[in-house]
Amino acid sequence: MSSKIKDPDTARICATCEHAELPDPGSGEETVYCHRKQIRVPADQYCRSYSYDLLKRIPGSAHASVPTLDPEAIDL
């Protein structure tokens, strides 16, 4: 996948990089292990070898609401 992000809402952070190994969700750690550099780095930073991994994206609540229709507004 290309390292150029088309979506402006997606932040370039190590937590969404394909080279990062994320910690367990319940551990409370704010660092990730970078397989590229072989070190632990803060999850909110990124480097020149950043490459976006769509599977590590955490969906936001901005698109979670589904519009509902009022049954009285529909004429049959």
Secondary structure by P-SEA (a helix, b strand, c coil): ccccccccccccccccccccccccccccccbbbbcccccccccccccccbbbbcccccccccccbbbbbccccccc
